[in-house]
Amino acid sequence: MSTAKKQYKRVTVKSLVDMKAQGEKISMLTSYDYTMAQIVDRAGIDVILVGDSASNVMAGHETTLPITLDQMIYHASSVVRAIERCLVVVDLPFGSYQSDPKEALRSAIRIMKESGGHAVKLEGGKEIKESIKRILRAGIPVMGHLGLTPQSIYKFGTYTVRAKEDAEAEKLKEDAKMLEKLGCFALVLEKVPAKLAQEVAESISIPVIGIGAGNGVDGQVLVVHDMLGMTHEFNPRFLRRYLDMYTEMTNAFKQYNTDVKSGDFPNDKEQY
């Protein structure tokens, strides 16, 4: 069992590598706005991911594809203003890095300069190798993302577990080692078999953070709306709901509506 060995006043990319070396698990949650990020930061979470999942939980899109670079910068800026301790990693959205390494660098620079984020995350392996290299050469920290890559949903056609077959598993292992060799500081593995994820984590020196990848990796990430139970129709096996905010919030809104309609709110103590 691992325990925290050091109190990090400010979490950096080096902090995460140190945590892995010391056997300390890394905690990571998404945030997209100032208020939520402030709470997450003060709770002692290590990393905030400003995920392109904002496309789903904030904007109501079916996939992560529609969110734009400008929108990601807006969300990331809101998060950065709230934090004192967390490392803030920002997703590069679909279309901002896949086609051209120069465009990838321009997108990453905009994220860093305009939002104040600390690092960027890109989905994919050898297909985006040149984009990653160009971003890293500019001094911008990069987190990789392998396994289920939601920006490629129309290629896969499903959100099912990835790398169950030998060929895909072998490619994933090769891509993970390539990302480490290029200089990525960490890697997210999404929805892959636990045994494979552990094998990857043990084969590379950079932290591997899992979502639906078992407990043999170096840390975990969840979408904050999911783990708080604000979403209620999304029920993957890997999700643990720590609250039932959907029910709690619905009841609170109903009670407020009742109190307003009845004239109970505001009462004598709630007015000037």
ZADOLUM-427249 format. One record per residue: x, y, z of N, C-alpha, C in turn; residue in three letters. Coordinates in Angstrom, 1 decimal. Example, Ala and Ser with C-alpha at 12.3 -4.5 7.8 and 13.67 -1.06 7.14 Angstrom:
2
NODE,13.2,-5.7,7.8,12.3,-4.5,7.8,13.2,-3.3,7.8,ala
NODE,12.8,-2.2,7.1,13.7,-1.1,7.1,12.9,0.0,7.9,ser
end
This chain:
272
NODE,0.8,-1.2,0.0,0.0,0.0,0.0,0.9,1.2,0.0,met
NODE,0.6,2.2,-0.9,1.4,3.4,-1.0,0.8,4.5,-0.2,ser
NODE,1.6,5.3,0.4,1.2,6.5,1.2,1.9,7.7,0.7,thr
NODE,1.3,8.9,1.0,1.9,10.1,0.5,3.2,10.3,1.3,ala
NODE,4.3,10.6,0.6,5.6,10.7,1.2,6.1,12.2,1.2,lys
NODE,5.4,13.0,0.5,5.8,14.4,0.5,4.6,15.3,0.3,lys
NODE,4.6,16.5,1.0,3.6,17.5,0.7,4.1,18.4,-0.4,gln
NODE,3.4,18.5,-1.5,3.7,19.3,-2.6,3.0,20.6,-2.5,tyr
NODE,3.7,21.7,-2.3,3.1,23.0,-2.2,2.5,23.4,-3.6,lys
NODE,3.2,23.0,-4.6,2.8,23.2,-6.0,3.1,22.0,-6.8,arg
NODE,2.2,21.4,-7.4,2.4,20.2,-8.2,2.9,20.6,-9.6,val
NODE,4.0,20.0,-10.0,4.6,20.2,-11.3,4.7,18.9,-12.1,thr
NODE,5.2,19.0,-13.3,5.4,17.7,-14.1,6.4,16.9,-13.4,val
NODE,7.5,17.5,-12.8,8.5,16.7,-12.1,7.9,16.1,-10.8,lys
NODE,6.9,16.7,-10.2,6.3,16.1,-9.0,5.7,14.8,-9.4,ser
NODE,5.0,14.7,-10.5,4.4,13.5,-10.9,5.4,12.3,-11.1,leu
NODE,6.5,12.7,-11.8,7.5,11.7,-12.0,8.1,11.2,-10.6,val
NODE,8.3,12.1,-9.7,8.7,11.8,-8.4,7.7,10.9,-7.6,asp
NODE,6.4,11.2,-7.8,5.4,10.4,-7.1,5.5,9.0,-7.6,met
NODE,5.6,8.8,-8.9,5.7,7.4,-9.4,7.0,6.7,-8.8,lys
NODE,8.1,7.4,-8.8,9.3,6.8,-8.3,9.2,6.4,-6.8,ala
NODE,8.4,7.2,-6.1,8.2,7.0,-4.6,7.0,6.0,-4.3,gln
NODE,6.3,5.6,-5.4,5.2,4.7,-5.2,3.9,5.4,-4.7,gly
NODE,3.8,6.7,-4.9,2.7,7.5,-4.5,1.7,7.6,-5.6,glu
NODE,0.5,7.2,-5.4,-0.6,7.3,-6.4,-0.9,8.8,-6.7,lys
NODE,-1.3,9.0,-8.0,-1.6,10.4,-8.5,-3.1,10.5,-8.7,ile
NODE,-3.6,11.6,-8.1,-5.1,11.8,-8.2,-5.3,12.9,-9.3,ser
NODE,-6.3,12.7,-10.1,-6.6,13.6,-11.2,-8.1,13.7,-11.5,met
NODE,-8.6,14.9,-11.6,-10.0,15.1,-11.9,-10.2,16.2,-12.9,leu
NODE,-11.3,16.2,-13.7,-11.5,17.2,-14.6,-12.1,18.4,-13.9,thr
NODE,-12.0,19.6,-14.5,-12.7,20.8,-14.1,-12.8,21.7,-15.3,ser
NODE,-13.8,22.5,-15.3,-14.0,23.4,-16.5,-14.3,24.8,-16.1,tyr
NODE,-14.5,25.1,-14.8,-14.9,26.4,-14.4,-14.2,26.8,-13.1,asp
NODE,-14.2,28.1,-12.7,-13.5,28.6,-11.6,-14.0,28.0,-10.3,tyr
NODE,-15.3,27.9,-10.0,-15.8,27.5,-8.7,-15.5,26.0,-8.5,thr
NODE,-15.7,25.1,-9.5,-15.4,23.7,-9.3,-13.9,23.5,-9.1,met
NODE,-13.1,24.2,-9.9,-11.6,24.0,-9.9,-11.1,24.4,-8.5,ala
NODE,-11.6,25.5,-7.9,-11.2,25.9,-6.6,-11.5,24.9,-5.5,gln
NODE,-12.6,24.2,-5.6,-12.9,23.2,-4.7,-12.0,22.0,-4.9,ile
NODE,-11.8,21.6,-6.1,-10.9,20.4,-6.4,-9.5,20.7,-5.9,val
NODE,-9.0,21.9,-6.2,-7.7,22.3,-5.8,-7.5,22.2,-4.3,asp
NODE,-8.5,22.8,-3.6,-8.4,22.8,-2.1,-8.6,21.5,-1.4,arg
NODE,-9.1,20.5,-2.2,-9.3,19.2,-1.7,-8.0,18.4,-1.7,ala
NODE,-7.0,18.9,-2.4,-5.7,18.2,-2.4,-5.5,17.3,-3.6,gly
NODE,-6.3,17.4,-4.6,-6.2,16.7,-5.9,-4.9,17.1,-6.5,ile
NODE,-4.1,16.2,-7.1,-2.8,16.5,-7.7,-2.9,17.3,-9.1,asp
NODE,-3.8,16.8,-9.9,-3.9,17.3,-11.3,-5.3,17.6,-11.7,val
NODE,-5.5,18.8,-12.3,-6.8,19.1,-12.9,-6.6,18.9,-14.4,ile
NODE,-7.5,18.2,-15.0,-7.5,18.1,-16.5,-8.7,18.9,-17.0,leu
NODE,-8.3,19.9,-17.7,-9.4,20.7,-18.4,-9.7,19.9,-19.7,val
NODE,-10.6,19.0,-19.6,-10.8,18.0,-20.7,-11.7,18.5,-21.8,gly
NODE,-11.5,17.9,-23.0,-12.5,18.2,-24.0,-13.8,17.6,-23.7,asp
NODE,-13.9,16.8,-22.6,-15.2,16.3,-22.1,-16.1,17.5,-21.8,ser
NODE,-15.6,18.7,-21.7,-16.5,19.8,-21.6,-17.5,19.9,-22.7,ala
NODE,-17.1,19.4,-23.8,-18.0,19.3,-25.0,-19.3,18.5,-24.6,ser
NODE,-19.1,17.5,-23.8,-20.3,16.7,-23.4,-21.0,17.3,-22.2,asn
NODE,-20.3,17.4,-21.0,-20.9,17.8,-19.8,-21.3,19.2,-19.6,val
NODE,-20.6,20.1,-20.3,-20.9,21.5,-20.3,-21.7,22.0,-21.4,met
NODE,-21.5,21.5,-22.6,-22.2,22.0,-23.8,-23.3,21.1,-24.3,ala
NODE,-23.3,19.8,-23.8,-24.4,18.9,-24.2,-24.2,18.2,-25.6,gly
NODE,-23.0,18.2,-26.1,-22.7,17.5,-27.4,-22.6,16.0,-27.1,his
NODE,-22.9,15.3,-28.2,-22.8,13.8,-28.1,-21.4,13.3,-28.0,glu
NODE,-20.5,14.0,-28.6,-19.1,13.6,-28.6,-18.2,14.8,-28.2,thr
NODE,-16.9,14.6,-28.1,-15.9,15.6,-27.8,-15.5,16.4,-29.0,thr
NODE,-15.9,16.0,-30.2,-15.4,16.6,-31.4,-15.8,18.1,-31.6,leu
NODE,-17.0,18.6,-31.3,-17.3,19.9,-31.6,-16.6,21.0,-30.9,pro
NODE,-16.1,20.8,-29.7,-15.5,21.9,-28.9,-14.3,22.5,-29.6,ile
NODE,-14.2,23.8,-29.6,-13.1,24.5,-30.3,-12.0,24.9,-29.4,thr
NODE,-10.9,25.3,-30.1,-9.7,25.8,-29.3,-10.0,27.0,-28.5,leu
NODE,-10.8,27.9,-29.0,-11.2,29.1,-28.3,-12.0,28.7,-27.0,asp
NODE,-12.9,27.7,-27.2,-13.7,27.3,-26.0,-12.8,26.6,-25.0,gln
NODE,-11.8,25.8,-25.4,-10.9,25.2,-24.5,-10.1,26.2,-23.7,met
NODE,-9.7,27.3,-24.4,-8.9,28.3,-23.8,-9.8,29.0,-22.7,ile
NODE,-11.0,29.3,-23.0,-11.9,29.9,-22.1,-12.1,29.0,-20.8,tyr
NODE,-12.3,27.8,-21.0,-12.5,26.9,-19.8,-11.2,26.8,-19.0,his
NODE,-10.1,26.7,-19.7,-8.8,26.5,-19.0,-8.4,27.8,-18.3,ala
NODE,-8.7,29.0,-18.8,-8.4,30.3,-18.2,-9.2,30.3,-16.9,ser
NODE,-10.5,29.9,-16.9,-11.3,29.9,-15.7,-10.7,29.0,-14.6,ser
NODE,-10.2,27.9,-15.0,-9.6,26.9,-14.0,-8.3,27.5,-13.5,val
NODE,-7.5,28.0,-14.3,-6.2,28.5,-13.8,-6.3,29.6,-12.8,val
NODE,-7.3,30.4,-13.0,-7.5,31.5,-12.0,-7.9,31.0,-10.6,arg
NODE,-8.3,29.8,-10.5,-8.8,29.2,-9.3,-7.8,28.5,-8.5,ala
NODE,-6.7,28.0,-9.1,-5.9,27.0,-8.5,-4.7,27.6,-7.8,ile
NODE,-4.2,27.0,-6.7,-3.0,27.3,-6.0,-2.0,26.2,-6.0,glu
NODE,-2.5,25.0,-6.1,-1.6,23.8,-5.9,-1.6,22.9,-7.1,arg
NODE,-2.7,22.6,-7.7,-2.8,21.6,-8.8,-2.0,21.9,-10.0,cys
NODE,-1.5,20.9,-10.7,-1.0,21.0,-12.1,-2.2,21.0,-13.0,leu
NODE,-2.2,22.0,-13.9,-3.4,22.1,-14.8,-3.0,21.6,-16.2,val
NODE,-3.6,20.6,-16.7,-3.3,20.0,-18.0,-4.5,20.3,-18.9,val
NODE,-4.3,20.7,-20.1,-5.4,21.2,-21.0,-5.4,20.3,-22.3,val
NODE,-6.6,19.7,-22.6,-6.7,19.0,-23.8,-6.6,19.9,-25.0,asp
NODE,-5.8,19.4,-26.0,-5.9,20.0,-27.3,-7.1,19.4,-28.0,leu
NODE,-8.0,20.2,-28.5,-9.3,19.7,-29.1,-9.1,19.1,-30.5,pro
NODE,-10.0,18.3,-30.9,-10.0,17.7,-32.2,-9.9,18.8,-33.3,phe
NODE,-8.9,18.5,-34.2,-8.7,19.4,-35.3,-7.7,20.4,-35.1,gly
NODE,-7.1,20.5,-33.9,-6.1,21.5,-33.6,-4.7,21.0,-33.7,ser
NODE,-4.5,19.7,-33.9,-3.1,19.2,-33.9,-2.9,18.0,-34.9,tyr
NODE,-4.0,17.4,-35.4,-3.8,16.1,-36.1,-3.2,16.3,-37.5,gln
NODE,-3.6,17.4,-38.2,-3.2,17.5,-39.6,-1.8,18.0,-39.9,ser
NODE,-1.3,18.8,-39.0,-0.1,19.6,-39.3,0.7,19.9,-38.0,asp
NODE,1.9,19.4,-37.9,2.7,19.7,-36.7,2.8,21.2,-36.4,pro
NODE,2.9,22.0,-37.4,3.0,23.5,-37.2,1.7,24.0,-36.6,lys
NODE,0.6,23.5,-37.0,-0.7,23.9,-36.5,-0.8,23.4,-35.0,glu
NODE,-0.3,22.2,-34.8,-0.3,21.6,-33.4,0.5,22.6,-32.5,ala
NODE,1.7,23.0,-32.9,2.5,23.9,-32.1,1.7,25.3,-31.9,leu
NODE,1.1,25.8,-32.9,0.4,27.0,-32.8,-0.7,26.9,-31.7,arg
NODE,-1.4,25.7,-31.8,-2.5,25.5,-30.9,-2.0,25.4,-29.4,ser
NODE,-0.9,24.6,-29.3,-0.4,24.5,-27.9,0.1,25.8,-27.4,ala
NODE,0.8,26.6,-28.2,1.2,27.9,-27.7,0.1,28.8,-27.3,ile
NODE,-1.0,28.8,-28.1,-2.2,29.5,-27.7,-2.8,29.1,-26.3,arg
NODE,-2.8,27.8,-26.1,-3.3,27.2,-24.8,-2.4,27.8,-23.7,ile
NODE,-1.1,27.7,-23.9,-0.2,28.1,-22.8,-0.2,29.6,-22.5,met
NODE,-0.2,30.4,-23.6,-0.1,31.9,-23.5,-1.5,32.5,-23.0,lys
NODE,-2.6,32.0,-23.6,-3.9,32.6,-23.4,-4.6,32.1,-22.1,glu
NODE,-4.3,30.8,-21.7,-5.0,30.3,-20.6,-4.1,30.2,-19.3,ser
NODE,-2.8,30.2,-19.5,-1.9,30.0,-18.4,-1.8,28.6,-17.9,gly
NODE,-2.3,27.6,-18.7,-2.2,26.2,-18.3,-0.8,25.8,-18.3,gly
NODE,-0.5,24.6,-17.6,0.8,24.2,-17.4,1.3,23.1,-18.3,his
NODE,0.4,22.5,-19.1,0.7,21.4,-20.0,-0.4,21.1,-20.9,ala
NODE,-0.2,20.4,-22.0,-1.2,20.0,-22.9,-1.3,18.5,-23.0,val
NODE,-2.5,18.0,-23.4,-2.7,16.6,-23.6,-3.2,16.3,-25.0,lys
NODE,-2.6,15.3,-25.7,-2.9,14.9,-27.0,-3.3,13.5,-27.1,leu
NODE,-4.3,13.1,-27.9,-4.7,11.7,-28.1,-3.9,11.1,-29.3,glu
NODE,-3.4,9.9,-29.0,-2.8,9.2,-30.2,-1.3,8.8,-29.9,gly
NODE,-0.8,7.9,-30.8,0.6,7.5,-30.7,1.4,7.9,-31.9,gly
NODE,1.9,6.9,-32.7,2.9,7.3,-33.7,2.3,8.2,-34.8,lys
NODE,0.9,8.1,-34.9,0.2,9.0,-35.9,0.5,10.5,-35.7,glu
NODE,0.7,10.8,-34.4,0.9,12.3,-34.1,2.3,12.5,-33.6,ile
NODE,3.2,11.7,-33.9,4.6,11.8,-33.4,5.2,13.1,-33.7,lys
NODE,5.1,13.6,-34.9,5.7,14.8,-35.3,5.1,16.0,-34.6,glu
NODE,3.8,16.0,-34.4,3.2,17.1,-33.6,3.7,17.1,-32.2,ser
NODE,3.8,16.0,-31.6,4.3,15.9,-30.2,5.8,16.4,-30.1,ile
NODE,6.6,16.0,-31.1,8.0,16.4,-31.1,8.1,17.9,-31.2,lys
NODE,7.3,18.5,-32.1,7.4,20.0,-32.3,6.9,20.7,-31.1,arg
NODE,5.9,20.3,-30.4,5.4,20.9,-29.2,6.5,20.8,-28.1,ile
NODE,7.0,19.6,-27.9,8.0,19.4,-26.9,9.3,20.3,-27.1,leu
NODE,9.7,20.4,-28.4,10.9,21.2,-28.7,10.6,22.7,-28.3,arg
NODE,9.4,23.1,-28.3,9.1,24.5,-27.9,9.1,24.7,-26.4,ala
NODE,9.3,23.6,-25.6,9.4,23.7,-24.2,8.0,23.5,-23.5,gly
NODE,7.0,23.0,-24.2,5.7,22.8,-23.7,5.5,21.4,-23.2,ile
NODE,5.2,21.1,-21.9,5.0,19.8,-21.5,3.8,19.1,-22.1,pro
NODE,4.0,17.8,-22.4,3.0,17.0,-23.1,2.6,15.8,-22.3,val
NODE,1.3,15.6,-22.1,0.8,14.3,-21.6,0.2,13.6,-22.7,met
NODE,0.5,12.3,-22.9,-0.1,11.5,-23.9,-1.4,10.9,-23.5,gly
NODE,-2.1,10.2,-24.5,-3.4,9.6,-24.2,-3.5,8.4,-25.2,his
NODE,-3.6,7.2,-24.7,-3.7,6.0,-25.5,-4.9,5.2,-25.0,leu
NODE,-5.2,4.1,-25.8,-6.3,3.3,-25.5,-7.5,3.8,-26.2,gly
NODE,-8.6,3.9,-25.5,-9.8,4.6,-26.1,-9.5,6.1,-26.2,leu
NODE,-9.5,6.6,-27.4,-9.3,8.0,-27.7,-10.6,8.6,-28.2,thr
NODE,-11.4,9.3,-27.4,-12.7,9.7,-27.8,-12.8,10.6,-29.0,pro
NODE,-11.7,11.3,-29.3,-11.7,12.1,-30.5,-11.7,11.2,-31.8,gln
NODE,-11.4,10.0,-31.6,-11.4,9.0,-32.8,-12.7,8.1,-32.8,ser
NODE,-13.7,8.6,-32.1,-14.9,7.7,-31.9,-15.5,7.3,-33.3,ile
NODE,-15.5,8.1,-34.3,-16.1,7.7,-35.6,-15.2,6.7,-36.3,tyr
NODE,-13.9,6.7,-36.0,-13.0,5.7,-36.5,-13.3,4.3,-35.8,lys
NODE,-13.4,4.3,-34.5,-13.7,3.1,-33.8,-15.1,2.6,-33.9,phe
NODE,-16.0,3.6,-33.9,-17.5,3.3,-34.0,-18.1,2.9,-32.7,gly
NODE,-17.3,2.9,-31.6,-17.8,2.4,-30.3,-16.9,2.9,-29.2,thr
NODE,-17.5,3.0,-28.0,-16.7,3.4,-26.8,-16.3,2.1,-26.0,tyr
NODE,-16.2,1.0,-26.6,-15.9,-0.2,-26.0,-14.4,-0.3,-25.6,thr
NODE,-14.1,-1.3,-24.8,-12.7,-1.5,-24.3,-11.8,-1.7,-25.5,val
NODE,-10.6,-1.0,-25.4,-9.6,-1.1,-26.5,-8.5,-2.1,-26.2,arg
NODE,-7.7,-2.5,-27.2,-6.5,-3.3,-27.0,-6.7,-4.7,-26.4,ala
NODE,-7.9,-5.3,-26.6,-8.1,-6.6,-26.2,-7.4,-7.6,-27.1,lys
NODE,-7.3,-7.3,-28.3,-6.6,-8.2,-29.3,-5.1,-7.9,-29.2,glu
NODE,-4.3,-9.0,-29.6,-2.9,-8.9,-29.4,-2.2,-7.8,-30.2,asp
NODE,-2.7,-7.6,-31.5,-2.0,-6.7,-32.4,-2.2,-5.2,-31.8,ala
NODE,-3.4,-4.9,-31.4,-3.7,-3.6,-30.8,-3.0,-3.4,-29.5,glu
NODE,-2.9,-4.4,-28.7,-2.2,-4.3,-27.4,-0.7,-4.1,-27.7,ala
NODE,-0.1,-4.8,-28.6,1.3,-4.6,-28.9,1.6,-3.2,-29.4,glu
NODE,0.7,-2.6,-30.3,0.8,-1.3,-30.8,0.8,-0.3,-29.6,lys
NODE,-0.2,-0.5,-28.7,-0.3,0.4,-27.5,1.0,0.4,-26.7,leu
NODE,1.6,-0.8,-26.5,2.8,-0.8,-25.7,3.9,-0.1,-26.4,lys
NODE,4.0,-0.3,-27.7,5.0,0.4,-28.5,4.8,1.9,-28.5,glu
NODE,3.6,2.3,-28.6,3.3,3.8,-28.6,3.6,4.4,-27.2,asp
NODE,3.3,3.6,-26.1,3.7,4.1,-24.8,5.2,4.4,-24.6,ala
NODE,5.9,3.4,-25.1,7.4,3.6,-25.0,7.9,4.7,-25.9,lys
NODE,7.2,4.9,-27.1,7.6,6.0,-27.9,7.3,7.3,-27.3,met
NODE,6.2,7.4,-26.6,5.8,8.7,-26.0,6.8,9.0,-24.8,leu
NODE,7.2,8.0,-24.1,8.2,8.2,-23.1,9.5,8.7,-23.7,glu
NODE,9.9,8.0,-24.8,11.2,8.4,-25.4,11.2,9.8,-26.0,lys
NODE,10.0,10.2,-26.5,9.9,11.5,-27.1,10.1,12.6,-26.0,leu
NODE,9.7,12.3,-24.8,9.8,13.2,-23.7,8.5,13.6,-23.0,gly
NODE,7.4,12.9,-23.3,6.1,13.2,-22.6,6.3,12.9,-21.1,cys
NODE,5.7,13.7,-20.3,5.9,13.6,-18.8,5.0,12.6,-18.2,phe
NODE,3.9,12.2,-18.9,2.9,11.3,-18.3,2.0,10.8,-19.4,ala
NODE,1.2,9.8,-19.1,0.3,9.2,-20.1,-1.0,8.7,-19.5,leu
NODE,-2.1,9.0,-20.2,-3.4,8.5,-19.8,-3.7,7.3,-20.6,val
NODE,-4.2,6.2,-19.9,-4.6,5.0,-20.6,-6.1,4.9,-20.3,leu
NODE,-6.9,4.9,-21.3,-8.4,4.9,-21.2,-9.0,3.6,-21.7,glu
NODE,-9.7,2.9,-20.8,-10.6,1.8,-21.1,-9.7,0.7,-21.9,lys
NODE,-8.7,0.2,-21.2,-8.0,-0.9,-21.7,-7.9,-2.0,-20.6,val
NODE,-7.6,-3.3,-20.9,-7.6,-4.3,-19.9,-6.6,-4.0,-18.8,pro
NODE,-7.0,-4.3,-17.5,-6.1,-3.9,-16.4,-4.7,-4.5,-16.4,ala
NODE,-4.7,-5.8,-16.9,-3.4,-6.5,-17.0,-2.4,-5.8,-17.9,lys
NODE,-3.0,-5.4,-19.1,-2.2,-4.6,-20.1,-1.7,-3.3,-19.5,leu
NODE,-2.6,-2.6,-18.9,-2.3,-1.3,-18.3,-1.2,-1.4,-17.3,ala
NODE,-1.2,-2.4,-16.5,-0.2,-2.6,-15.5,1.1,-2.9,-16.1,gln
NODE,1.1,-3.7,-17.2,2.3,-4.0,-17.9,2.9,-2.8,-18.5,glu
NODE,2.1,-1.9,-19.1,2.6,-0.6,-19.6,3.2,0.2,-18.5,val
NODE,2.5,0.4,-17.4,3.0,1.2,-16.3,4.3,0.7,-15.8,ala
NODE,4.5,-0.6,-15.7,5.7,-1.1,-15.2,6.9,-1.1,-16.2,glu
NODE,6.6,-0.8,-17.5,7.6,-0.9,-18.5,8.2,0.5,-18.8,ser
NODE,7.5,1.6,-18.3,8.0,2.9,-18.6,8.2,3.7,-17.3,ile
NODE,9.1,4.7,-17.4,9.4,5.5,-16.1,8.5,6.6,-15.9,ser
NODE,7.7,7.0,-16.9,6.8,8.2,-16.7,5.4,7.6,-16.1,ile
NODE,4.7,8.5,-15.4,3.5,8.0,-14.7,2.4,7.7,-15.8,pro
NODE,1.7,6.6,-15.5,0.5,6.2,-16.3,-0.7,6.4,-15.4,val
NODE,-1.6,7.2,-15.9,-2.9,7.6,-15.2,-4.0,6.9,-15.9,ile
NODE,-4.8,6.1,-15.2,-5.8,5.3,-15.8,-7.2,5.8,-15.6,gly
NODE,-8.1,5.5,-16.6,-9.5,5.7,-16.5,-10.1,4.4,-17.1,ile
NODE,-10.6,3.6,-16.3,-11.1,2.3,-16.8,-9.9,1.4,-17.2,gly
NODE,-8.8,1.5,-16.4,-7.6,0.8,-16.8,-7.0,0.0,-15.6,ala
NODE,-7.9,-0.2,-14.6,-7.5,-1.0,-13.4,-6.6,-0.2,-12.4,gly
NODE,-6.2,-1.0,-11.4,-5.5,-0.3,-10.3,-4.0,-0.5,-10.3,asn
NODE,-3.5,-1.1,-11.4,-2.0,-1.4,-11.5,-1.2,-0.2,-12.1,gly
NODE,-1.9,0.9,-12.3,-1.3,2.1,-12.9,-0.9,3.0,-11.8,val
NODE,-0.3,4.2,-12.2,0.2,5.1,-11.2,-0.7,6.2,-10.7,asp
NODE,-1.9,6.2,-11.3,-2.9,7.2,-10.8,-4.2,7.0,-11.5,gly
NODE,-5.2,7.8,-11.1,-6.5,7.7,-11.7,-7.1,9.0,-12.0,gln
NODE,-8.0,9.0,-13.1,-8.7,10.3,-13.4,-10.1,9.9,-13.7,val
NODE,-11.0,10.8,-13.3,-12.4,10.7,-13.6,-13.0,12.1,-14.0,leu
NODE,-14.1,12.1,-14.7,-14.8,13.3,-15.0,-15.5,13.7,-13.8,val
NODE,-15.4,14.9,-13.3,-15.9,15.4,-12.0,-17.4,15.3,-12.0,val
NODE,-18.1,15.6,-13.1,-19.5,15.5,-13.1,-20.0,14.1,-12.9,his
NODE,-19.2,13.1,-13.4,-19.6,11.7,-13.2,-19.4,11.2,-11.8,asp
NODE,-18.2,11.5,-11.2,-17.9,11.0,-9.9,-18.8,11.7,-8.8,met
NODE,-19.3,12.9,-9.1,-20.2,13.5,-8.2,-21.7,13.1,-8.4,leu
NODE,-21.9,12.3,-9.4,-23.3,11.9,-9.6,-24.2,13.0,-10.2,gly
NODE,-23.6,14.0,-10.8,-24.4,15.0,-11.5,-24.9,14.5,-12.8,met
NODE,-24.2,13.6,-13.5,-24.7,12.8,-14.6,-25.3,11.5,-14.0,thr
NODE,-26.4,11.1,-14.6,-27.0,9.9,-14.0,-27.3,8.8,-15.0,his
NODE,-27.1,9.0,-16.3,-27.4,8.0,-17.3,-26.1,7.3,-17.8,glu
NODE,-24.9,7.8,-17.4,-23.6,7.3,-17.8,-23.1,6.3,-16.7,phe
NODE,-23.1,5.0,-17.0,-22.8,4.0,-16.0,-21.8,3.0,-16.4,asn
NODE,-20.5,3.5,-16.8,-19.5,2.5,-17.1,-19.0,1.7,-15.9,pro
NODE,-18.5,0.6,-16.0,-18.0,-0.2,-14.9,-16.9,0.5,-14.1,arg
NODE,-16.1,1.3,-14.7,-15.0,2.0,-14.0,-15.4,3.1,-13.1,phe
NODE,-16.7,3.6,-13.2,-17.1,4.8,-12.5,-17.6,4.5,-11.1,leu
NODE,-16.9,5.2,-10.1,-17.5,5.1,-8.8,-18.1,6.5,-8.5,arg
NODE,-19.3,6.5,-8.1,-20.0,7.8,-7.8,-19.8,8.0,-6.3,arg
NODE,-19.2,9.2,-5.9,-19.0,9.5,-4.5,-20.1,10.3,-3.9,tyr
NODE,-21.0,10.8,-4.8,-22.2,11.5,-4.3,-23.3,11.3,-5.3,leu
NODE,-24.5,11.5,-4.9,-25.7,11.5,-5.9,-26.2,12.9,-6.0,asp
NODE,-25.4,13.8,-6.6,-25.7,15.2,-6.8,-26.9,15.4,-7.7,met
NODE,-27.2,14.5,-8.6,-28.4,14.7,-9.5,-29.6,14.7,-8.6,tyr
NODE,-29.7,13.7,-7.7,-30.9,13.7,-6.8,-30.9,14.8,-5.8,thr
NODE,-29.8,15.1,-5.2,-29.7,16.2,-4.2,-30.0,17.5,-4.8,glu
NODE,-29.5,17.8,-6.0,-29.7,19.1,-6.7,-31.2,19.2,-7.1,met
NODE,-31.7,18.1,-7.7,-33.1,18.1,-8.1,-34.0,18.4,-6.9,thr
NODE,-33.8,17.8,-5.8,-34.6,18.0,-4.6,-34.5,19.4,-4.1,asn
NODE,-33.3,20.0,-4.2,-33.1,21.4,-3.7,-33.8,22.3,-4.6,ala
NODE,-33.8,22.1,-5.9,-34.5,23.0,-6.9,-36.0,22.9,-6.7,phe
NODE,-36.5,21.7,-6.4,-37.9,21.5,-6.2,-38.3,22.3,-4.9,lys
NODE,-37.5,22.2,-3.9,-37.8,22.8,-2.6,-37.8,24.3,-2.8,gln
NODE,-36.8,24.9,-3.5,-36.8,26.3,-3.8,-38.0,26.7,-4.6,tyr
NODE,-38.4,26.0,-5.6,-39.6,26.3,-6.3,-40.8,26.3,-5.5,asn
NODE,-41.0,25.4,-4.6,-42.1,25.3,-3.6,-42.1,26.5,-2.7,thr
NODE,-40.9,26.9,-2.2,-40.8,28.0,-1.2,-41.1,29.3,-1.9,asp
NODE,-40.7,29.5,-3.1,-41.0,30.7,-3.9,-42.5,30.8,-4.1,val
NODE,-43.1,29.7,-4.6,-44.5,29.7,-5.0,-45.4,30.0,-3.8,lys
NODE,-45.0,29.4,-2.6,-45.8,29.6,-1.4,-45.6,30.9,-0.7,ser
NODE,-44.5,31.6,-1.1,-44.2,32.9,-0.4,-43.4,32.7,0.8,gly
NODE,-42.9,31.4,1.1,-42.0,31.1,2.2,-40.6,31.7,2.1,asp
NODE,-40.2,31.9,0.8,-38.9,32.5,0.6,-39.0,33.7,-0.2,phe
NODE,-38.4,34.8,0.2,-37.6,35.0,1.5,-38.5,35.2,2.7,pro
NODE,-38.0,34.8,3.9,-38.7,35.0,5.1,-38.2,36.3,5.7,asn
NODE,-38.7,36.7,6.9,-38.3,38.0,7.5,-36.8,38.1,7.7,asp
NODE,-36.1,37.0,8.0,-34.7,37.1,8.2,-33.9,37.2,6.9,lys
NODE,-34.5,37.0,5.8,-33.8,36.9,4.5,-34.1,38.2,3.7,glu
NODE,-34.5,39.2,4.3,-34.7,40.5,3.6,-34.2,41.7,4.4,gln
NODE,-34.2,42.8,3.8,-33.6,44.0,4.4,-34.7,45.0,4.8,tyr
end
